[in-house]
């Protein structure tokens, strides 16, 4: 018998965690389901020390690209729709996988599936290879008996996300090159060029204009204290890392991030789109609302929004409607809560959740495109002002020297 650590959702929607001795992981899953629970995770408990480290296969895992994972899910959906069982579907994917990393991951997944593990649990056992969103969607499809549909919708969502990500990277390339060139140019001027002129101006023996004095002081400070910005960045990173080790710290940092102008609004809309799509898929597959909220919460990246969903889940357990605590949380846009209220009252909640996901996914893409469109001219203007100001501050005393010479 082996000790397994499990995590499941009860009928009222509570998260249940504990340990169970069983001959294999499949027995743990079966026992949890027999007790009326919705399994989320079942992993072999670590023995601790060097032995536990040696037993882990994390070191053998290789990172898959977003495109690789999307192709796996899309092809699996196609094969399942054609009538193949899950294990045979995975065998076909292993056989035709071109990349060794993809083949290795799929082999480990199919081995666990044949050992009695659900596909979602087999994916979760691969560490960070598959994200929580994909695992949650697969779990929803398995729970509702519509795995092929769940995988198809997951692949659609991932492809839209990948397209938006590629568009963002392509559009960001020129601004990044422009910014890097400007930073290097300013650094050279401040640390190399300006100090050379400083001696000339000092020998001239007259008062420098205020802009020139400011630039000279900046150059001197950059030479003497170049390490200070690096130390501040390292210190800030250490503080953030320490805060992220606690649940309260993660929620606080996530809440602060959501308050950043423009970026916070963009992140909120992205999380709302993810939450609406995941929850809608769970409900469409027959998962009860409270249990679906618990699973959908696991797919969220922002800890503050996840904490708000947890509070909504508690109030739904107490008998409140879903839309009311969702609106009271203050984390979700008014339009989203309004559509949820309409869906709840009309009995078409999952359809409205899909609508919410489509609306905010589109808004995220449009806002990102607008940001990138404005970024180039703004960066060009700012860099021109900075470099032009430095050049003018140097030219002003040089012109004065020339006038004195005549």
C-alpha positions as CSV (number, residue, x, y, z in Angstrom):
1,X,0.0,0.0,0.0
2,X,1.2,3.5,-0.9
3,X,0.3,6.8,0.8
4,X,-1.4,9.3,-1.6
5,X,-2.2,12.9,-0.9
6,X,-5.5,14.0,-2.5
7,X,-7.5,17.1,-3.2
8,X,-11.3,16.9,-4.0
9,X,-14.4,19.0,-4.1
10,X,-17.4,17.9,-2.0
11,X,-21.1,18.3,-3.0
12,X,-21.4,21.6,-1.0
13,X,-18.3,22.9,-2.8
14,X,-15.8,22.5,0.0
15,X,-12.2,21.7,-0.8
16,X,-11.2,18.4,0.8
17,X,-7.6,17.6,1.3
18,X,-6.0,14.6,3.0
19,X,-4.0,11.4,2.8
20,X,-5.2,7.9,1.8
21,X,-3.4,4.6,1.6
22,X,-4.2,2.7,-1.6
23,X,-2.6,0.2,-4.0
24,X,-2.5,2.8,-6.8
25,X,-3.7,6.3,-7.7
26,X,-6.7,4.8,-9.6
27,X,-8.0,3.3,-6.3
28,X,-7.8,6.7,-4.6
29,X,-9.8,8.3,-7.4
30,X,-12.4,5.6,-7.4
31,X,-12.8,5.8,-3.6
32,X,-13.2,9.6,-3.7
33,X,-15.8,9.3,-6.4
34,X,-17.6,6.5,-4.5
35,X,-17.9,9.0,-1.6
36,X,-19.5,11.5,-3.9
37,X,-16.5,13.8,-4.3
38,X,-15.1,15.4,-7.4
39,X,-11.4,14.5,-7.5
40,X,-9.0,17.4,-8.4
41,X,-5.6,15.8,-7.6
42,X,-4.2,12.6,-6.3
43,X,-0.4,12.3,-6.0
44,X,1.9,10.0,-4.2
45,X,3.0,11.5,-0.9
46,X,6.7,12.5,-0.9
47,X,8.8,10.5,1.5
48,X,11.1,13.4,2.2
49,X,14.9,13.8,2.0
50,X,17.1,12.5,-0.7
51,X,14.9,9.5,-1.4
52,X,12.0,11.7,-2.3
53,X,14.1,13.8,-4.6
54,X,15.4,10.7,-6.4
55,X,11.9,9.4,-6.9
56,X,10.7,12.6,-8.6
57,X,10.7,12.6,-12.4
58,X,10.6,16.4,-12.5
59,X,14.1,16.5,-13.8
60,X,13.1,14.4,-16.8
61,X,10.3,16.8,-17.7
62,X,10.9,19.2,-20.6
63,X,9.0,22.4,-21.2
64,X,6.5,22.3,-24.0
65,X,5.7,25.4,-26.0
66,X,2.2,26.8,-26.0
67,X,1.9,25.7,-29.6
68,X,2.9,22.1,-28.7
69,X,0.2,21.9,-26.0
70,X,-2.4,23.4,-28.2
71,X,-1.6,20.8,-30.9
72,X,-1.8,18.0,-28.4
73,X,-5.2,19.0,-27.2
74,X,-6.6,19.7,-30.7
75,X,-5.4,16.4,-32.1
76,X,-6.7,14.5,-29.1
77,X,-10.1,16.1,-29.5
78,X,-10.2,15.1,-33.2
79,X,-9.3,11.5,-32.4
80,X,-11.8,11.2,-29.5
81,X,-14.5,12.6,-31.8
82,X,-13.7,9.8,-34.2
83,X,-14.5,7.3,-31.5
84,X,-11.1,6.2,-30.2
85,X,-10.7,5.6,-26.5
86,X,-8.5,7.9,-24.5
87,X,-5.5,5.5,-24.2
88,X,-5.5,4.7,-27.9
89,X,-5.8,8.4,-28.7
90,X,-2.7,9.0,-26.7
91,X,-0.9,6.1,-28.4
92,X,-1.6,7.6,-31.8
93,X,-0.3,11.0,-30.6
94,X,2.9,9.3,-29.2
95,X,3.4,7.5,-32.5
96,X,3.2,10.7,-34.6
97,X,4.8,13.1,-32.2
98,X,7.8,14.8,-34.0
99,X,9.5,16.3,-31.0
100,X,11.1,14.1,-28.4
101,X,9.9,16.3,-25.5
102,X,6.3,16.0,-26.7
103,X,6.7,12.2,-27.1
104,X,8.2,11.8,-23.6
105,X,5.3,13.8,-22.0
106,X,2.6,11.8,-23.9
107,X,4.3,8.5,-22.9
108,X,4.1,9.4,-19.2
109,X,0.5,10.5,-19.6
110,X,-0.6,7.4,-21.3
111,X,1.2,5.2,-18.7
112,X,-0.7,6.9,-15.9
113,X,-4.0,6.6,-17.8
114,X,-3.5,2.9,-18.4
115,X,-2.8,2.6,-14.7
116,X,-6.3,3.8,-14.0
117,X,-5.7,7.6,-13.6
118,X,-8.0,10.0,-15.2
119,X,-6.6,12.1,-18.1
120,X,-6.8,15.3,-16.0
121,X,-4.9,13.7,-13.1
122,X,-2.3,12.3,-15.6
123,X,-1.8,15.8,-17.0
124,X,-1.6,17.3,-13.5
125,X,1.1,14.8,-12.6
126,X,3.4,16.3,-15.2
127,X,4.2,19.3,-13.0
128,X,4.0,22.6,-14.8
129,X,3.8,21.1,-18.3
130,X,0.1,21.7,-18.6
131,X,-1.5,24.8,-17.1
132,X,-4.4,24.8,-14.6
133,X,-6.8,26.0,-17.2
134,X,-6.2,23.1,-19.5
135,X,-6.4,20.6,-16.7
136,X,-9.6,22.1,-15.3
137,X,-11.2,22.0,-18.7
138,X,-10.2,18.3,-19.2
139,X,-11.6,17.5,-15.8
140,X,-14.8,19.2,-16.7
141,X,-15.1,17.2,-19.9
142,X,-14.5,14.0,-18.1
143,X,-17.0,14.8,-15.4
144,X,-19.7,15.6,-18.0
145,X,-18.9,12.8,-20.4
146,X,-18.1,15.3,-23.2
147,X,-14.3,15.2,-23.2
148,X,-14.0,15.7,-27.0
149,X,-16.1,18.8,-26.8
150,X,-14.2,20.1,-23.8
151,X,-10.9,19.6,-25.6
152,X,-12.1,21.3,-28.8
153,X,-13.2,24.4,-26.9
154,X,-10.0,24.4,-24.9
155,X,-8.0,24.2,-28.1
156,X,-10.1,27.0,-29.6
157,X,-9.4,29.2,-26.6
158,X,-5.7,28.4,-26.5
159,X,-5.4,29.1,-30.3
160,X,-7.0,32.5,-29.8
161,X,-4.7,33.2,-26.9
162,X,-1.6,32.1,-28.9
163,X,-2.6,34.3,-31.9
164,X,-3.0,37.3,-29.6
165,X,0.3,36.5,-27.9
166,X,2.2,36.2,-31.2
167,X,0.6,39.4,-32.5
168,X,1.7,41.1,-29.3
169,X,5.2,39.9,-29.6
170,X,5.5,40.9,-33.2
171,X,4.1,44.3,-32.6
172,X,6.4,44.8,-29.5
173,X,9.6,43.9,-31.4
174,X,10.2,47.4,-32.9
175,X,9.3,49.3,-29.7
176,X,11.7,47.0,-27.8
177,X,14.5,47.7,-30.2
178,X,13.8,51.4,-30.1
179,X,13.8,51.5,-26.3
180,X,16.9,49.4,-26.0
181,X,18.8,51.6,-28.5
182,X,17.7,54.8,-26.7
183,X,18.7,53.4,-23.3
184,X,22.1,52.4,-24.6
185,X,22.6,55.8,-26.2
186,X,21.6,57.7,-23.1
187,X,23.8,55.6,-20.9
188,X,26.8,56.2,-23.2
189,X,26.2,59.9,-23.3
190,X,25.7,60.2,-19.5
191,X,28.6,58.0,-18.4
192,X,31.2,58.6,-21.2
193,X,30.5,61.7,-23.3
194,X,29.2,64.2,-20.6
195,X,32.2,63.6,-18.1
196,X,34.6,64.5,-21.0
197,X,32.9,67.8,-21.5
198,X,32.7,68.4,-17.8
199,X,36.5,69.1,-17.6
200,X,36.3,71.5,-20.6
201,X,33.5,73.5,-18.9
202,X,35.3,73.5,-15.6
203,X,38.5,74.9,-17.3
204,X,36.4,77.6,-19.0
205,X,35.7,79.1,-15.6
206,X,32.2,80.4,-15.9
207,X,28.8,79.5,-14.5
208,X,27.1,76.7,-16.4
209,X,23.4,77.0,-17.2
210,X,21.0,75.1,-15.0
211,X,20.1,72.4,-17.6
212,X,23.9,71.7,-18.1
213,X,24.5,71.5,-14.3
214,X,21.6,69.0,-14.0
215,X,23.0,66.8,-16.8
216,X,26.5,67.0,-15.4
217,X,25.3,66.0,-11.9
218,X,23.4,63.1,-13.4
219,X,26.5,61.9,-15.3
220,X,28.6,62.1,-12.1
221,X,26.0,60.2,-10.1
222,X,25.7,57.6,-12.8
223,X,29.4,57.0,-12.7
224,X,29.7,56.8,-9.0
225,X,26.4,55.0,-8.1
226,X,25.7,52.8,-11.2
227,X,25.2,49.9,-8.8
228,X,22.3,51.6,-6.9
229,X,19.5,50.9,-9.5
230,X,20.7,47.2,-9.7
231,X,20.6,46.9,-5.9
232,X,17.1,48.5,-5.7
233,X,15.8,46.1,-8.4
234,X,17.4,43.1,-6.6
235,X,15.9,44.2,-3.3
236,X,12.5,44.7,-4.7
237,X,12.6,41.3,-6.4
238,X,13.6,39.7,-3.0
239,X,10.7,41.5,-1.2
240,X,8.2,40.4,-3.8
241,X,9.5,36.8,-3.7
242,X,9.2,36.7,0.1
243,X,5.6,38.1,-0.1
244,X,4.6,35.5,-2.7
245,X,5.5,32.7,-0.3
246,X,2.4,33.4,1.8
247,X,-1.2,33.3,0.6
248,X,-1.9,36.8,2.2
249,X,1.1,38.2,0.4
250,X,0.1,36.8,-2.9
251,X,-3.4,38.2,-2.6
252,X,-2.0,41.6,-1.6
253,X,0.4,41.7,-4.5
254,X,-2.2,40.6,-6.9
255,X,-4.6,43.3,-5.7
256,X,-1.9,46.0,-6.1
257,X,-1.2,44.8,-9.6
258,X,-4.9,45.1,-10.5
259,X,-4.7,48.8,-9.4
260,X,-2.0,49.7,-11.9
261,X,-3.6,52.0,-14.5
262,X,-4.5,50.3,-17.8
263,X,-2.5,47.1,-16.9
264,X,-4.9,46.2,-14.1
265,X,-7.9,46.6,-16.3
266,X,-6.3,44.5,-18.9
267,X,-5.5,41.7,-16.5
268,X,-8.9,41.8,-14.9
269,X,-10.6,41.4,-18.3
270,X,-8.3,38.5,-19.2
271,X,-9.1,36.7,-16.0
272,X,-12.8,37.3,-16.4
273,X,-12.7,35.8,-19.9
274,X,-10.8,32.8,-18.5
275,X,-13.2,32.4,-15.6
276,X,-16.3,32.7,-17.7
277,X,-15.1,30.2,-20.2
278,X,-14.0,27.6,-17.6
279,X,-17.1,28.0,-15.5
280,X,-19.4,27.9,-18.5
281,X,-17.8,24.7,-19.7
282,X,-18.1,23.1,-16.3
283,X,-21.8,23.9,-16.1
284,X,-22.4,22.8,-19.6
285,X,-21.0,19.4,-18.7
286,X,-23.3,19.0,-15.8
287,X,-21.1,20.0,-12.9
288,X,-23.0,21.7,-10.0
289,X,-22.4,25.4,-9.6
290,X,-20.7,25.2,-6.3
291,X,-18.3,22.5,-7.3
292,X,-17.8,24.2,-10.7
293,X,-16.8,27.4,-8.9
294,X,-14.2,25.5,-6.9
295,X,-12.7,24.0,-10.0
296,X,-12.8,27.3,-12.0
297,X,-11.1,29.1,-9.2
298,X,-8.1,26.8,-9.6
299,X,-7.8,28.0,-13.3
300,X,-7.3,31.6,-12.3
301,X,-3.8,33.1,-12.2
302,X,-4.6,36.3,-10.1
303,X,-4.7,35.4,-6.4
304,X,-7.0,38.4,-5.6
305,X,-9.7,37.4,-8.1
306,X,-9.4,33.8,-7.0
307,X,-9.9,34.9,-3.4
308,X,-13.0,36.9,-4.5
309,X,-14.4,33.8,-6.3
310,X,-13.8,31.8,-3.1
311,X,-15.9,34.3,-1.2
312,X,-18.6,34.1,-3.9
313,X,-18.5,30.3,-3.5
314,X,-19.2,30.5,0.2
315,X,-22.1,32.8,-0.3
316,X,-23.6,30.6,-3.0
317,X,-23.4,27.7,-0.5
318,X,-25.5,29.8,1.9
319,X,-28.2,30.1,-0.6
320,X,-27.5,33.4,-2.3
321,X,-27.8,33.8,-6.0
322,X,-24.6,33.6,-8.0
323,X,-24.8,37.1,-9.5
324,X,-25.3,39.1,-6.3
325,X,-22.1,38.1,-4.5
326,X,-20.3,38.3,-7.8
327,X,-21.3,41.9,-8.1
328,X,-20.6,42.7,-4.5
329,X,-17.0,41.4,-4.7
330,X,-16.0,44.4,-6.8
331,X,-13.6,42.4,-8.8
332,X,-15.8,41.8,-11.8
333,X,-16.9,44.4,-14.4
334,X,-20.5,45.6,-14.3
335,X,-21.4,44.2,-17.7
336,X,-20.1,40.7,-16.7
337,X,-22.2,40.6,-13.5
338,X,-25.2,42.0,-15.4
339,X,-25.0,39.2,-18.0
340,X,-24.5,36.6,-15.3
341,X,-27.7,37.9,-13.6
342,X,-29.6,37.6,-16.9
343,X,-28.3,34.1,-17.5
344,X,-29.2,33.0,-14.0
345,X,-32.7,34.4,-14.2
346,X,-33.3,32.9,-17.7
347,X,-31.8,29.5,-16.8
348,X,-29.1,29.9,-19.5
349,X,-26.2,30.7,-17.2
350,X,-23.6,28.7,-19.1
351,X,-24.5,30.5,-22.4
352,X,-24.1,33.9,-20.8
353,X,-20.8,32.8,-19.3
354,X,-19.5,31.9,-22.7
355,X,-20.8,35.3,-23.9
356,X,-18.9,37.0,-21.2
357,X,-15.7,35.1,-22.1
358,X,-16.1,36.1,-25.8
359,X,-16.7,39.8,-25.0
360,X,-13.8,40.2,-22.6
361,X,-11.4,38.1,-24.7
362,X,-12.2,40.4,-27.6
363,X,-11.7,43.5,-25.4
364,X,-8.3,42.3,-24.2
365,X,-7.2,41.8,-27.8
366,X,-8.4,45.2,-28.9
367,X,-6.9,47.0,-25.9
368,X,-3.5,45.2,-26.5
369,X,-3.6,46.3,-30.1
370,X,-4.4,49.9,-29.1
371,X,-1.5,49.9,-26.6
372,X,1.0,48.7,-29.1
373,X,-0.2,51.2,-31.7
374,X,0.4,54.1,-29.3
375,X,3.6,52.7,-27.8
376,X,5.9,53.5,-30.8
377,X,5.0,57.2,-31.1
378,X,5.1,57.7,-27.4
379,X,8.5,56.0,-27.0
380,X,9.8,58.0,-30.0
381,X,8.7,61.3,-28.5
382,X,10.0,60.5,-25.0
383,X,13.4,59.4,-26.3
384,X,13.7,62.4,-28.6
385,X,12.9,64.7,-25.7
386,X,15.5,63.1,-23.4
387,X,18.3,62.8,-26.0
388,X,17.5,66.2,-27.4
389,X,17.6,67.8,-24.0
390,X,21.0,66.2,-23.2
391,X,22.5,67.5,-26.5
392,X,21.1,71.0,-26.0
393,X,22.4,71.1,-22.4
394,X,25.9,70.4,-23.8
395,X,25.6,72.8,-26.7
396,X,24.5,75.8,-24.5
397,X,27.9,76.2,-22.6
398,X,29.8,75.4,-25.8
399,X,28.2,78.3,-27.6
400,X,29.0,80.5,-24.6
401,X,32.6,79.4,-24.9
402,X,32.6,80.3,-28.6
403,X,31.2,83.7,-27.9
404,X,33.9,84.4,-25.3
405,X,36.6,83.3,-27.8
406,X,35.5,86.1,-30.1
